[in-house]
Amino acid sequence: MPRRPQEPSRLAPVWRAVIEIAFIIFLFYSNLLMGDFTSTNGRGRSFTSALRDIVTPTNSVIAIMSAMIGYVGFEYLRKKL
């Protein structure tokens, strides 16, 4: 009995979008964290205090908006090329 080819899930594009947006947000926060440690490399500076400085509502909004714009831009380029 021949097997039917599996149809791609309808959620596959959604999961890909979520993963790509999460990766862009990760890159945003890792860049902020590296910048925080290199610019203010004082004694007593801990990882948690650096996280407290960079994880703010303003940075979260910027990260989410940047990730959405980046995702839309890459999808446009992916379909265009």
N, C-alpha and C positions, 0 to 999 in steps of 0.2 A: 504494500500500500504506500503510495508516494506521500511524502510529507509536504504539507503546505508551508510556503515560506512565511516566517513570522512577520506580522505587520508591526511597524514601529509604533511604540506607545504614543498616545497623544500627549502624555506628560513629558516626553523626552525633550522637546524644545524648552519647556518651562524649567526643567531641571538644569539644562545647559545654561540657561539665562541666570538662574540662581547661583550656580557654581561660578560663572564668569563674573558676576557682580560681586560675590563674596571675595573672590580673588583680588579684584581691583580694590575693594575696601581693605583687605589685608595688606596690600602693597602700600596704600595710603597711610595706614597706621604704622607700619614698619618704618616707612620713611620719616614720619613724625618722631617716632621713638629714637631712631638713629640721630636725627637732628637735635633732639633734646639732650642726648647724652654727649654729643660732640661739642655743642655750644655751651653747656653748663656742666662741665665735668668737674664739679666741686666735691669736696670730701663729704661723706655722709649721704651722698645721692644714691638712692636705692631704686630698684626696678619698680616697686610699687609707687614710690613718689613720682617717678617719671610717668607711669601710667595714669596716675591721678591728674597730672598736668595736661595730658594729651587727650584723654577720653572725656570730652565735654559734649554737651548737647550741640553746640555750634560746630565742632569738628565732626560730629556724627552726621549732621545735616549736609555738611560739605562733602563728606565721604560718600554718602548715599547718592547725592545729586551728581557728583563726579563719576561715580560708578555707572549710573544710569546713562549719562551722556556718553561715556566710554563704550558701554555695551552697544548702544544704538549706533555709534560711529563705526565700531568694528563689524556689526551686522551689516551695515550699509556697504562697507568695503568688501566684506565676504561675499555678498550677493552680486556686487558690481564686477568683481574680478572673477 
